Amino acid sequence: MQYRNNKKGEPISILGYGCMRFSKKGNSIDLDKAQEEVKLAIEGGVNYFDTAYLYPGNEVAVGEIMERLHCREKVNIATKLPQYLIKTAGAIDKYFNEELKRLKTDYVDYYLMHMLTDVAAWEKLKRLGIEDWIAKKKQSGAIRNLGFSFHGDTQKFLEILDAYDWDFCQIQYNYMDENTQAGRAGLQAAAKKGIPVIIMEPLRGGKLVDLLPTGAKQLIAEHETKRTAAEWALRWLWEQPEVTCILSGMNSTAMVEENMRIASEVQVGEFTDSDRKMIADIKAEINKNVKVNCTGCCYCMPCPKGVDIPGTFRCYNEMYTENKATGRQEYLQTTGLQKETKDAYQCIECGKCEQHCPQHLPIRQHLKEARRELQPWYYRVVLKIVRLFKFW
């Protein structure tokens, strides 16, 4: 494992563990499986583990796993204040104390203001006394590093970056988001100020691996380096010196092992002109087919009417990255063939989802487009039969 330092000169593993995507068993996190994968990562030198208040059951799972493994002092736990839920000064302590209890710890190594989208959100927190609160928590050791996670455009990122003396930040960044979100300009601005940058969505929720179009998969398979799709995406990031740590939502031992191998081999500035051309060619293939640039982060959920928004967009994109029959079949299986339907036709266009979407997607419009193509007349006939005879 290789390491890059924080502002205090303390090492952060260049591979971080994104705990949001722990495997599920039914509706709950598969704790034993996650423990096995986390143990393997720690033994391989991973020391940064990311969770959040918003991720259902996740902080509790992280706390339980760390207690079972007796490794709290060996790792850095990063979690996040749900600043968008804060209405009063007292609520800040309420959420923080609840997080400590969930995590079974009395301090957080890296604490983030979750999903700041503009300076106005930070100014609201300042009016509630967040700066004094942070100072006290840092003095007591309850918070060791203070940062923020960001979804928005470059200009807003730069404004937030200048609004406080941050210890670190977390941005969405990958070869498809090089010039969107905070982008390369934001990454370099943070590095220039000496602020470590944690990368989320390096594979765009798996889209840069599992949902690559056939043309992109063929390019990768035929390339002389024989790198996997994930390896291309991770190396593209790690070869940039401004990237401190990449979060990977690892949920298999094979994935942990592959990512640790790459993290041990990669070198800053290793990309050749040929490598850069390869990335450009993959991007061109992706852009030919994708209909909705959804990363599957699930911030739009839950829908008040039960619509599976990320699932709908995944199936819609599959119609064009794979084939129409595959997308429609998966959509039928994951929406109609359920006791509690998650069908896109249930959307009432309330717009709640769009308020929380980090990509600022016009979700309501995309849902209309998706359901038109995912639900031809014969799909609707099958769905009616399913609902009538309760075939789930």
ZATIFI-492551 format. One record per residue (C-alpha): x, y, z; residue number from 1. Coordinates in pm, whole numbers, plus 50000, padded with zeros to 5 digits. Layout:
BEGIN
c1 = X | c2 = Y | c3 = Z | loba = NUM;
...
REM end
This chain:
BEGIN
c1 = 50000 | c2 = 50000 | c3 = 50000 | loba = 1;
c1 = 50116 | c2 = 50352 | c3 = 49926 | loba = 2;
c1 = 50030 | c2 = 50660 | c3 = 50131 | loba = 3;
c1 = 49990 | c2 = 51033 | c3 = 50078 | loba = 4;
c1 = 49987 | c2 = 51276 | c3 = 50371 | loba = 5;
c1 = 49724 | c2 = 51499 | c3 = 50525 | loba = 6;
c1 = 49797 | c2 = 51858 | c3 = 50634 | loba = 7;
c1 = 49959 | c2 = 51734 | c3 = 50955 | loba = 8;
c1 = 50190 | c2 = 51498 | c3 = 50770 | loba = 9;
c1 = 49995 | c2 = 51191 | c3 = 50879 | loba = 10;
c1 = 49965 | c2 = 50911 | c3 = 50622 | loba = 11;
c1 = 49641 | c2 = 50831 | c3 = 50442 | loba = 12;
c1 = 49630 | c2 = 50515 | c3 = 50231 | loba = 13;
c1 = 49577 | c2 = 50604 | c3 = 49867 | loba = 14;
c1 = 49302 | c2 = 50339 | c3 = 49862 | loba = 15;
c1 = 49013 | c2 = 50414 | c3 = 50094 | loba = 16;
c1 = 48716 | c2 = 50194 | c3 = 50177 | loba = 17;
c1 = 48378 | c2 = 50333 | c3 = 50073 | loba = 18;
c1 = 48154 | c2 = 50151 | c3 = 50320 | loba = 19;
c1 = 47826 | c2 = 50269 | c3 = 50164 | loba = 20;
c1 = 47828 | c2 = 49972 | c3 = 49927 | loba = 21;
c1 = 47867 | c2 = 49690 | c3 = 50179 | loba = 22;
c1 = 47683 | c2 = 49379 | c3 = 50053 | loba = 23;
c1 = 47328 | c2 = 49322 | c3 = 50176 | loba = 24;
c1 = 47159 | c2 = 49009 | c3 = 50306 | loba = 25;
c1 = 46791 | c2 = 49078 | c3 = 50256 | loba = 26;
c1 = 46734 | c2 = 49435 | c3 = 50371 | loba = 27;
c1 = 47031 | c2 = 49441 | c3 = 50609 | loba = 28;
c1 = 47406 | c2 = 49466 | c3 = 50568 | loba = 29;
c1 = 47578 | c2 = 49127 | c3 = 50551 | loba = 30;
c1 = 47799 | c2 = 49197 | c3 = 50851 | loba = 31;
c1 = 48009 | c2 = 48881 | c3 = 50842 | loba = 32;
c1 = 48090 | c2 = 48922 | c3 = 50472 | loba = 33;
c1 = 48173 | c2 = 49290 | c3 = 50516 | loba = 34;
c1 = 48395 | c2 = 49206 | c3 = 50814 | loba = 35;
c1 = 48596 | c2 = 48958 | c3 = 50607 | loba = 36;
c1 = 48652 | c2 = 49218 | c3 = 50334 | loba = 37;
c1 = 48736 | c2 = 49498 | c3 = 50579 | loba = 38;
c1 = 48983 | c2 = 49271 | c3 = 50763 | loba = 39;
c1 = 49158 | c2 = 49190 | c3 = 50434 | loba = 40;
c1 = 49180 | c2 = 49561 | c3 = 50349 | loba = 41;
c1 = 49324 | c2 = 49656 | c3 = 50688 | loba = 42;
c1 = 49581 | c2 = 49378 | c3 = 50667 | loba = 43;
c1 = 49678 | c2 = 49516 | c3 = 50324 | loba = 44;
c1 = 49735 | c2 = 49865 | c3 = 50464 | loba = 45;
c1 = 49404 | c2 = 50044 | c3 = 50397 | loba = 46;
c1 = 49355 | c2 = 50293 | c3 = 50680 | loba = 47;
c1 = 49070 | c2 = 50520 | c3 = 50562 | loba = 48;
c1 = 48707 | c2 = 50408 | c3 = 50600 | loba = 49;
c1 = 48422 | c2 = 50630 | c3 = 50484 | loba = 50;
c1 = 48061 | c2 = 50621 | c3 = 50602 | loba = 51;
c1 = 47783 | c2 = 50873 | c3 = 50673 | loba = 52;
c1 = 47478 | c2 = 50934 | c3 = 50890 | loba = 53;
c1 = 47259 | c2 = 50911 | c3 = 50582 | loba = 54;
c1 = 47366 | c2 = 50560 | c3 = 50475 | loba = 55;
c1 = 47109 | c2 = 50321 | c3 = 50629 | loba = 56;
c1 = 47267 | c2 = 50098 | c3 = 50893 | loba = 57;
c1 = 47616 | c2 = 50180 | c3 = 50773 | loba = 58;
c1 = 47766 | c2 = 50362 | c3 = 51070 | loba = 59;
c1 = 47637 | c2 = 50087 | c3 = 51300 | loba = 60;
c1 = 47795 | c2 = 49823 | c3 = 51076 | loba = 61;
c1 = 48130 | c2 = 50006 | c3 = 51067 | loba = 62;
c1 = 48129 | c2 = 50044 | c3 = 51445 | loba = 63;
c1 = 48048 | c2 = 49677 | c3 = 51499 | loba = 64;
c1 = 48314 | c2 = 49558 | c3 = 51254 | loba = 65;
c1 = 48586 | c2 = 49777 | c3 = 51405 | loba = 66;
c1 = 48496 | c2 = 49652 | c3 = 51753 | loba = 67;
c1 = 48504 | c2 = 49288 | c3 = 51640 | loba = 68;
c1 = 48843 | c2 = 49337 | c3 = 51476 | loba = 69;
c1 = 48986 | c2 = 49539 | c3 = 51770 | loba = 70;
c1 = 49138 | c2 = 49782 | c3 = 51521 | loba = 71;
c1 = 48999 | c2 = 50126 | c3 = 51606 | loba = 72;
c1 = 49345 | c2 = 50278 | c3 = 51664 | loba = 73;
c1 = 49477 | c2 = 50136 | c3 = 51335 | loba = 74;
c1 = 49222 | c2 = 50308 | c3 = 51111 | loba = 75;
c1 = 49082 | c2 = 50647 | c3 = 51025 | loba = 76;
c1 = 48703 | c2 = 50666 | c3 = 51034 | loba = 77;
c1 = 48541 | c2 = 50934 | c3 = 50821 | loba = 78;
c1 = 48175 | c2 = 51019 | c3 = 50865 | loba = 79;
c1 = 47951 | c2 = 51313 | c3 = 50791 | loba = 80;
c1 = 47720 | c2 = 51562 | c3 = 50957 | loba = 81;
c1 = 47387 | c2 = 51571 | c3 = 50769 | loba = 82;
c1 = 47401 | c2 = 51950 | c3 = 50748 | loba = 83;
c1 = 47089 | c2 = 51964 | c3 = 50528 | loba = 84;
c1 = 46886 | c2 = 51834 | c3 = 50827 | loba = 85;
c1 = 47022 | c2 = 52090 | c3 = 51074 | loba = 86;
c1 = 46766 | c2 = 52350 | c3 = 51183 | loba = 87;
c1 = 46892 | c2 = 52442 | c3 = 51532 | loba = 88;
c1 = 47227 | c2 = 52468 | c3 = 51710 | loba = 89;
c1 = 47131 | c2 = 52180 | c3 = 51938 | loba = 90;
c1 = 47077 | c2 = 51951 | c3 = 51642 | loba = 91;
c1 = 47449 | c2 = 51958 | c3 = 51559 | loba = 92;
c1 = 47542 | c2 = 51790 | c3 = 51888 | loba = 93;
c1 = 47243 | c2 = 51557 | c3 = 51863 | loba = 94;
c1 = 47352 | c2 = 51411 | c3 = 51529 | loba = 95;
c1 = 47721 | c2 = 51401 | c3 = 51620 | loba = 96;
c1 = 47661 | c2 = 51219 | c3 = 51948 | loba = 97;
c1 = 47433 | c2 = 50971 | c3 = 51774 | loba = 98;
c1 = 47708 | c2 = 50903 | c3 = 51521 | loba = 99;
c1 = 47966 | c2 = 50841 | c3 = 51794 | loba = 100;
c1 = 47728 | c2 = 50593 | c3 = 51956 | loba = 101;
c1 = 47668 | c2 = 50414 | c3 = 51627 | loba = 102;
c1 = 48039 | c2 = 50397 | c3 = 51553 | loba = 103;
c1 = 48126 | c2 = 50283 | c3 = 51908 | loba = 104;
c1 = 48396 | c2 = 50546 | c3 = 51939 | loba = 105;
c1 = 48459 | c2 = 50872 | c3 = 52120 | loba = 106;
c1 = 48626 | c2 = 51051 | c3 = 51829 | loba = 107;
c1 = 48609 | c2 = 51084 | c3 = 51452 | loba = 108;
c1 = 48930 | c2 = 51110 | c3 = 51253 | loba = 109;
c1 = 48780 | c2 = 51284 | c3 = 50951 | loba = 110;
c1 = 48449 | c2 = 51465 | c3 = 50992 | loba = 111;
c1 = 48273 | c2 = 51615 | c3 = 50692 | loba = 112;
c1 = 47994 | c2 = 51861 | c3 = 50634 | loba = 113;
c1 = 47794 | c2 = 51630 | c3 = 50411 | loba = 114;
c1 = 47710 | c2 = 51744 | c3 = 50060 | loba = 115;
c1 = 47769 | c2 = 52117 | c3 = 50079 | loba = 116;
c1 = 47640 | c2 = 52253 | c3 = 49751 | loba = 117;
c1 = 47710 | c2 = 52623 | c3 = 49794 | loba = 118;
c1 = 47839 | c2 = 52882 | c3 = 50039 | loba = 119;
c1 = 47484 | c2 = 52959 | c3 = 50154 | loba = 120;
c1 = 47463 | c2 = 52617 | c3 = 50321 | loba = 121;
c1 = 47787 | c2 = 52687 | c3 = 50509 | loba = 122;
c1 = 47671 | c2 = 53036 | c3 = 50608 | loba = 123;
c1 = 47354 | c2 = 52885 | c3 = 50756 | loba = 124;
c1 = 47569 | c2 = 52656 | c3 = 50972 | loba = 125;
c1 = 47787 | c2 = 52949 | c3 = 51076 | loba = 126;
c1 = 47480 | c2 = 53134 | c3 = 51200 | loba = 127;
c1 = 47405 | c2 = 52832 | c3 = 51418 | loba = 128;
c1 = 47753 | c2 = 52849 | c3 = 51573 | loba = 129;
c1 = 47922 | c2 = 52569 | c3 = 51382 | loba = 130;
c1 = 48267 | c2 = 52734 | c3 = 51392 | loba = 131;
c1 = 48275 | c2 = 52752 | c3 = 51772 | loba = 132;
c1 = 48137 | c2 = 52398 | c3 = 51790 | loba = 133;
c1 = 48413 | c2 = 52270 | c3 = 51561 | loba = 134;
c1 = 48682 | c2 = 52450 | c3 = 51762 | loba = 135;
c1 = 48562 | c2 = 52287 | c3 = 52085 | loba = 136;
c1 = 48541 | c2 = 51941 | c3 = 51931 | loba = 137;
c1 = 48890 | c2 = 51974 | c3 = 51786 | loba = 138;
c1 = 49029 | c2 = 52096 | c3 = 52118 | loba = 139;
c1 = 48874 | c2 = 51799 | c3 = 52300 | loba = 140;
c1 = 48996 | c2 = 51555 | c3 = 52035 | loba = 141;
c1 = 48645 | c2 = 51444 | c3 = 51939 | loba = 142;
c1 = 48713 | c2 = 51563 | c3 = 51583 | loba = 143;
c1 = 49066 | c2 = 51538 | c3 = 51445 | loba = 144;
c1 = 49019 | c2 = 51673 | c3 = 51092 | loba = 145;
c1 = 48734 | c2 = 51881 | c3 = 50953 | loba = 146;
c1 = 48629 | c2 = 51882 | c3 = 50590 | loba = 147;
c1 = 48336 | c2 = 51881 | c3 = 50351 | loba = 148;
c1 = 48198 | c2 = 51669 | c3 = 50071 | loba = 149;
c1 = 48082 | c2 = 51845 | c3 = 49759 | loba = 150;
c1 = 47850 | c2 = 51802 | c3 = 49465 | loba = 151;
c1 = 47806 | c2 = 52103 | c3 = 49238 | loba = 152;
c1 = 47998 | c2 = 52308 | c3 = 48985 | loba = 153;
c1 = 48358 | c2 = 52424 | c3 = 48994 | loba = 154;
c1 = 48286 | c2 = 52786 | c3 = 49084 | loba = 155;
c1 = 48077 | c2 = 52692 | c3 = 49388 | loba = 156;
c1 = 48345 | c2 = 52447 | c3 = 49498 | loba = 157;
c1 = 48609 | c2 = 52721 | c3 = 49485 | loba = 158;
c1 = 48388 | c2 = 52951 | c3 = 49692 | loba = 159;
c1 = 48339 | c2 = 52687 | c3 = 49963 | loba = 160;
c1 = 48710 | c2 = 52607 | c3 = 49954 | loba = 161;
c1 = 48786 | c2 = 52969 | c3 = 50048 | loba = 162;
c1 = 48511 | c2 = 52996 | c3 = 50312 | loba = 163;
c1 = 48696 | c2 = 52813 | c3 = 50594 | loba = 164;
c1 = 49034 | c2 = 52670 | c3 = 50687 | loba = 165;
c1 = 48947 | c2 = 52313 | c3 = 50588 | loba = 166;
c1 = 49166 | c2 = 52016 | c3 = 50673 | loba = 167;
c1 = 49049 | c2 = 51814 | c3 = 50372 | loba = 168;
c1 = 48768 | c2 = 51782 | c3 = 50119 | loba = 169;
c1 = 48588 | c2 = 51511 | c3 = 49926 | loba = 170;
c1 = 48478 | c2 = 51542 | c3 = 49564 | loba = 171;
c1 = 48328 | c2 = 51331 | c3 = 49288 | loba = 172;
c1 = 48600 | c2 = 51288 | c3 = 49029 | loba = 173;
c1 = 48670 | c2 = 51036 | c3 = 48754 | loba = 174;
c1 = 48762 | c2 = 51047 | c3 = 48387 | loba = 175;
c1 = 48400 | c2 = 51119 | c3 = 48292 | loba = 176;
c1 = 48378 | c2 = 51407 | c3 = 48544 | loba = 177;
c1 = 48711 | c2 = 51567 | c3 = 48458 | loba = 178;
c1 = 48541 | c2 = 51894 | c3 = 48364 | loba = 179;
c1 = 48217 | c2 = 51869 | c3 = 48562 | loba = 180;
c1 = 48146 | c2 = 51881 | c3 = 48937 | loba = 181;
c1 = 48457 | c2 = 52024 | c3 = 49112 | loba = 182;
c1 = 48660 | c2 = 51886 | c3 = 48823 | loba = 183;
c1 = 49031 | c2 = 51895 | c3 = 48762 | loba = 184;
c1 = 49032 | c2 = 52271 | c3 = 48827 | loba = 185;
c1 = 48884 | c2 = 52219 | c3 = 49173 | loba = 186;
c1 = 49119 | c2 = 51933 | c3 = 49251 | loba = 187;
c1 = 49422 | c2 = 52142 | c3 = 49164 | loba = 188;
c1 = 49293 | c2 = 52446 | c3 = 49355 | loba = 189;
c1 = 49254 | c2 = 52237 | c3 = 49672 | loba = 190;
c1 = 49601 | c2 = 52087 | c3 = 49630 | loba = 191;
c1 = 49748 | c2 = 52434 | c3 = 49579 | loba = 192;
c1 = 49608 | c2 = 52532 | c3 = 49921 | loba = 193;
c1 = 49758 | c2 = 52217 | c3 = 50072 | loba = 194;
c1 = 49417 | c2 = 52056 | c3 = 50126 | loba = 195;
c1 = 49408 | c2 = 51676 | c3 = 50083 | loba = 196;
c1 = 49143 | c2 = 51559 | c3 = 49836 | loba = 197;
c1 = 48943 | c2 = 51238 | c3 = 49890 | loba = 198;
c1 = 48785 | c2 = 51103 | c3 = 49572 | loba = 199;
c1 = 48435 | c2 = 50952 | c3 = 49566 | loba = 200;
c1 = 48262 | c2 = 50787 | c3 = 49269 | loba = 201;
c1 = 48592 | c2 = 50695 | c3 = 49097 | loba = 202;
c1 = 48398 | c2 = 50437 | c3 = 48894 | loba = 203;
c1 = 48075 | c2 = 50638 | c3 = 48883 | loba = 204;
c1 = 47888 | c2 = 50388 | c3 = 49093 | loba = 205;
c1 = 48027 | c2 = 50100 | c3 = 48886 | loba = 206;
c1 = 47917 | c2 = 50249 | c3 = 48556 | loba = 207;
c1 = 48279 | c2 = 50269 | c3 = 48438 | loba = 208;
c1 = 48304 | c2 = 49892 | c3 = 48488 | loba = 209;
c1 = 47975 | c2 = 49700 | c3 = 48477 | loba = 210;
c1 = 47779 | c2 = 49933 | c3 = 48251 | loba = 211;
c1 = 48042 | c2 = 50011 | c3 = 47991 | loba = 212;
c1 = 47910 | c2 = 49982 | c3 = 47634 | loba = 213;
c1 = 48027 | c2 = 49691 | c3 = 47422 | loba = 214;
c1 = 48263 | c2 = 49911 | c3 = 47220 | loba = 215;
c1 = 48443 | c2 = 50033 | c3 = 47533 | loba = 216;
c1 = 48469 | c2 = 49679 | c3 = 47671 | loba = 217;
c1 = 48622 | c2 = 49566 | c3 = 47344 | loba = 218;
c1 = 48879 | c2 = 49848 | c3 = 47350 | loba = 219;
c1 = 48985 | c2 = 49746 | c3 = 47701 | loba = 220;
c1 = 48998 | c2 = 49374 | c3 = 47620 | loba = 221;
c1 = 49215 | c2 = 49431 | c3 = 47312 | loba = 222;
c1 = 49459 | c2 = 49677 | c3 = 47471 | loba = 223;
c1 = 49812 | c2 = 49546 | c3 = 47510 | loba = 224;
c1 = 49835 | c2 = 49630 | c3 = 47882 | loba = 225;
c1 = 49545 | c2 = 49392 | c3 = 47965 | loba = 226;
c1 = 49427 | c2 = 49628 | c3 = 48239 | loba = 227;
c1 = 49072 | c2 = 49585 | c3 = 48364 | loba = 228;
c1 = 48815 | c2 = 49861 | c3 = 48328 | loba = 229;
c1 = 48848 | c2 = 49940 | c3 = 48699 | loba = 230;
c1 = 49226 | c2 = 49953 | c3 = 48670 | loba = 231;
c1 = 49212 | c2 = 50208 | c3 = 48388 | loba = 232;
c1 = 48985 | c2 = 50433 | c3 = 48595 | loba = 233;
c1 = 49186 | c2 = 50402 | c3 = 48917 | loba = 234;
c1 = 49524 | c2 = 50450 | c3 = 48752 | loba = 235;
c1 = 49392 | c2 = 50758 | c3 = 48573 | loba = 236;
c1 = 49320 | c2 = 50906 | c3 = 48915 | loba = 237;
c1 = 49623 | c2 = 50789 | c3 = 49111 | loba = 238;
c1 = 49873 | c2 = 50909 | c3 = 48854 | loba = 239;
c1 = 49763 | c2 = 51263 | c3 = 48948 | loba = 240;
c1 = 49965 | c2 = 51381 | c3 = 49250 | loba = 241;
c1 = 49679 | c2 = 51602 | c3 = 49372 | loba = 242;
c1 = 49465 | c2 = 51295 | c3 = 49449 | loba = 243;
c1 = 49518 | c2 = 51191 | c3 = 49812 | loba = 244;
c1 = 49286 | c2 = 50894 | c3 = 49849 | loba = 245;
c1 = 49033 | c2 = 50713 | c3 = 49631 | loba = 246;
c1 = 48724 | c2 = 50564 | c3 = 49793 | loba = 247;
c1 = 48621 | c2 = 50230 | c3 = 49648 | loba = 248;
c1 = 48290 | c2 = 50066 | c3 = 49738 | loba = 249;
c1 = 48447 | c2 = 49723 | c3 = 49768 | loba = 250;
c1 = 48209 | c2 = 49434 | c3 = 49835 | loba = 251;
c1 = 48411 | c2 = 49123 | c3 = 49750 | loba = 252;
c1 = 48751 | c2 = 48993 | c3 = 49851 | loba = 253;
c1 = 48847 | c2 = 48979 | c3 = 49482 | loba = 254;
c1 = 48773 | c2 = 49349 | c3 = 49449 | loba = 255;
c1 = 48974 | c2 = 49432 | c3 = 49761 | loba = 256;
c1 = 49270 | c2 = 49230 | c3 = 49636 | loba = 257;
c1 = 49264 | c2 = 49382 | c3 = 49287 | loba = 258;
c1 = 49241 | c2 = 49738 | c3 = 49416 | loba = 259;
c1 = 49522 | c2 = 49684 | c3 = 49668 | loba = 260;
c1 = 49741 | c2 = 49540 | c3 = 49394 | loba = 261;
c1 = 49688 | c2 = 49845 | c3 = 49175 | loba = 262;
c1 = 49743 | c2 = 50078 | c3 = 49472 | loba = 263;
c1 = 50079 | c2 = 49913 | c3 = 49538 | loba = 264;
c1 = 50198 | c2 = 49946 | c3 = 49178 | loba = 265;
c1 = 50075 | c2 = 50282 | c3 = 49051 | loba = 266;
c1 = 50314 | c2 = 50576 | c3 = 49007 | loba = 267;
c1 = 50250 | c2 = 50949 | c3 = 48978 | loba = 268;
c1 = 50278 | c2 = 51064 | c3 = 48619 | loba = 269;
c1 = 50286 | c2 = 50711 | c3 = 48480 | loba = 270;
c1 = 50032 | c2 = 50772 | c3 = 48202 | loba = 271;
c1 = 50171 | c2 = 50787 | c3 = 47850 | loba = 272;
c1 = 50020 | c2 = 50965 | c3 = 47550 | loba = 273;
c1 = 49891 | c2 = 50624 | c3 = 47443 | loba = 274;
c1 = 49721 | c2 = 50577 | c3 = 47782 | loba = 275;
c1 = 49553 | c2 = 50918 | c3 = 47756 | loba = 276;
c1 = 49430 | c2 = 50835 | c3 = 47408 | loba = 277;
c1 = 49285 | c2 = 50512 | c3 = 47543 | loba = 278;
c1 = 49085 | c2 = 50700 | c3 = 47807 | loba = 279;
c1 = 48963 | c2 = 50946 | c3 = 47542 | loba = 280;
c1 = 48850 | c2 = 50656 | c3 = 47323 | loba = 281;
c1 = 48665 | c2 = 50490 | c3 = 47614 | loba = 282;
c1 = 48490 | c2 = 50819 | c3 = 47694 | loba = 283;
c1 = 48382 | c2 = 50856 | c3 = 47333 | loba = 284;
c1 = 48228 | c2 = 50509 | c3 = 47337 | loba = 285;
c1 = 48045 | c2 = 50578 | c3 = 47663 | loba = 286;
c1 = 47904 | c2 = 50909 | c3 = 47542 | loba = 287;
c1 = 47759 | c2 = 50743 | c3 = 47235 | loba = 288;
c1 = 47512 | c2 = 50539 | c3 = 47437 | loba = 289;
c1 = 47436 | c2 = 50664 | c3 = 47787 | loba = 290;
c1 = 47095 | c2 = 50824 | c3 = 47829 | loba = 291;
c1 = 47110 | c2 = 50936 | c3 = 48193 | loba = 292;
c1 = 47435 | c2 = 51019 | c3 = 48376 | loba = 293;
c1 = 47315 | c2 = 50867 | c3 = 48704 | loba = 294;
c1 = 47589 | c2 = 50732 | c3 = 48933 | loba = 295;
c1 = 47351 | c2 = 50526 | c3 = 49147 | loba = 296;
c1 = 47445 | c2 = 50715 | c3 = 49465 | loba = 297;
c1 = 47079 | c2 = 50696 | c3 = 49588 | loba = 298;
c1 = 47075 | c2 = 51047 | c3 = 49735 | loba = 299;
c1 = 46743 | c2 = 51092 | c3 = 49549 | loba = 300;
c1 = 46591 | c2 = 50814 | c3 = 49757 | loba = 301;
c1 = 46356 | c2 = 50731 | c3 = 49915 | loba = 302;
c1 = 46088 | c2 = 50840 | c3 = 49670 | loba = 303;
c1 = 45762 | c2 = 50928 | c3 = 49853 | loba = 304;
c1 = 45575 | c2 = 50703 | c3 = 49608 | loba = 305;
c1 = 45826 | c2 = 50420 | c3 = 49614 | loba = 306;
c1 = 45975 | c2 = 50466 | c3 = 49266 | loba = 307;
c1 = 46317 | c2 = 50302 | c3 = 49232 | loba = 308;
c1 = 46479 | c2 = 50600 | c3 = 49061 | loba = 309;
c1 = 46841 | c2 = 50473 | c3 = 49032 | loba = 310;
c1 = 46715 | c2 = 50128 | c3 = 48931 | loba = 311;
c1 = 46495 | c2 = 50277 | c3 = 48659 | loba = 312;
c1 = 46784 | c2 = 50476 | c3 = 48515 | loba = 313;
c1 = 47016 | c2 = 50175 | c3 = 48534 | loba = 314;
c1 = 46772 | c2 = 49968 | c3 = 48329 | loba = 315;
c1 = 46712 | c2 = 50256 | c3 = 48086 | loba = 316;
c1 = 47085 | c2 = 50291 | c3 = 48026 | loba = 317;
c1 = 47120 | c2 = 49914 | c3 = 47988 | loba = 318;
c1 = 46881 | c2 = 49931 | c3 = 47694 | loba = 319;
c1 = 47146 | c2 = 50131 | c3 = 47511 | loba = 320;
c1 = 47473 | c2 = 50006 | c3 = 47658 | loba = 321;
c1 = 47368 | c2 = 49640 | c3 = 47626 | loba = 322;
c1 = 47036 | c2 = 49581 | c3 = 47446 | loba = 323;
c1 = 46672 | c2 = 49678 | c3 = 47484 | loba = 324;
c1 = 46550 | c2 = 49333 | c3 = 47586 | loba = 325;
c1 = 46803 | c2 = 49312 | c3 = 47870 | loba = 326;
c1 = 46707 | c2 = 49652 | c3 = 48009 | loba = 327;
c1 = 46334 | c2 = 49582 | c3 = 47990 | loba = 328;
c1 = 46365 | c2 = 49236 | c3 = 48140 | loba = 329;
c1 = 46565 | c2 = 49364 | c3 = 48436 | loba = 330;
c1 = 46318 | c2 = 49649 | c3 = 48483 | loba = 331;
c1 = 46026 | c2 = 49403 | c3 = 48495 | loba = 332;
c1 = 46210 | c2 = 49187 | c3 = 48748 | loba = 333;
c1 = 46313 | c2 = 49473 | c3 = 48975 | loba = 334;
c1 = 45989 | c2 = 49675 | c3 = 48964 | loba = 335;
c1 = 45678 | c2 = 49484 | c3 = 48847 | loba = 336;
c1 = 45764 | c2 = 49143 | c3 = 48991 | loba = 337;
c1 = 45764 | c2 = 49282 | c3 = 49342 | loba = 338;
c1 = 45492 | c2 = 49283 | c3 = 49602 | loba = 339;
c1 = 45552 | c2 = 49653 | c3 = 49657 | loba = 340;
c1 = 45586 | c2 = 49789 | c3 = 49305 | loba = 341;
c1 = 45862 | c2 = 50041 | c3 = 49231 | loba = 342;
c1 = 45725 | c2 = 50136 | c3 = 48891 | loba = 343;
c1 = 45816 | c2 = 50474 | c3 = 48741 | loba = 344;
c1 = 45449 | c2 = 50537 | c3 = 48657 | loba = 345;
c1 = 45395 | c2 = 50605 | c3 = 49026 | loba = 346;
c1 = 45595 | c2 = 50929 | c3 = 48998 | loba = 347;
c1 = 45376 | c2 = 51230 | c3 = 49086 | loba = 348;
c1 = 45649 | c2 = 51479 | c3 = 48985 | loba = 349;
c1 = 45681 | c2 = 51626 | c3 = 49334 | loba = 350;
c1 = 46047 | c2 = 51710 | c3 = 49264 | loba = 351;
c1 = 46177 | c2 = 51600 | c3 = 49605 | loba = 352;
c1 = 46435 | c2 = 51378 | c3 = 49434 | loba = 353;
c1 = 46580 | c2 = 51666 | c3 = 49231 | loba = 354;
c1 = 46647 | c2 = 51867 | c3 = 49547 | loba = 355;
c1 = 46896 | c2 = 51603 | c3 = 49663 | loba = 356;
c1 = 47051 | c2 = 51485 | c3 = 49336 | loba = 357;
c1 = 47429 | c2 = 51557 | c3 = 49342 | loba = 358;
c1 = 47435 | c2 = 51547 | c3 = 48961 | loba = 359;
c1 = 47150 | c2 = 51802 | c3 = 48937 | loba = 360;
c1 = 46972 | c2 = 51574 | c3 = 48692 | loba = 361;
c1 = 46621 | c2 = 51664 | c3 = 48565 | loba = 362;
c1 = 46495 | c2 = 51342 | c3 = 48722 | loba = 363;
c1 = 46127 | c2 = 51393 | c3 = 48651 | loba = 364;
c1 = 46185 | c2 = 51445 | c3 = 48280 | loba = 365;
c1 = 46424 | c2 = 51150 | c3 = 48261 | loba = 366;
c1 = 46170 | c2 = 50927 | c3 = 48438 | loba = 367;
c1 = 45909 | c2 = 51014 | c3 = 48175 | loba = 368;
c1 = 46153 | c2 = 50927 | c3 = 47898 | loba = 369;
c1 = 46262 | c2 = 50607 | c3 = 48071 | loba = 370;
c1 = 45917 | c2 = 50470 | c3 = 48140 | loba = 371;
c1 = 45807 | c2 = 50531 | c3 = 47781 | loba = 372;
c1 = 46090 | c2 = 50312 | c3 = 47655 | loba = 373;
c1 = 46101 | c2 = 50061 | c3 = 47938 | loba = 374;
c1 = 45725 | c2 = 49995 | c3 = 47930 | loba = 375;
c1 = 45600 | c2 = 49909 | c3 = 47579 | loba = 376;
c1 = 45238 | c2 = 49791 | c3 = 47550 | loba = 377;
c1 = 45324 | c2 = 49424 | c3 = 47602 | loba = 378;
c1 = 45519 | c2 = 49509 | c3 = 47919 | loba = 379;
c1 = 45211 | c2 = 49679 | c3 = 48060 | loba = 380;
c1 = 44999 | c2 = 49373 | c3 = 47975 | loba = 381;
c1 = 45241 | c2 = 49144 | c3 = 48158 | loba = 382;
c1 = 45251 | c2 = 49383 | c3 = 48451 | loba = 383;
c1 = 44871 | c2 = 49383 | c3 = 48480 | loba = 384;
c1 = 44867 | c2 = 49003 | c3 = 48483 | loba = 385;
c1 = 45141 | c2 = 49000 | c3 = 48748 | loba = 386;
c1 = 44948 | c2 = 49240 | c3 = 48968 | loba = 387;
c1 = 44618 | c2 = 49055 | c3 = 48912 | loba = 388;
c1 = 44747 | c2 = 48709 | c3 = 49001 | loba = 389;
c1 = 45015 | c2 = 48818 | c3 = 49246 | loba = 390;
c1 = 45299 | c2 = 48623 | c3 = 49085 | loba = 391;
c1 = 45574 | c2 = 48759 | c3 = 49312 | loba = 392;
REM end
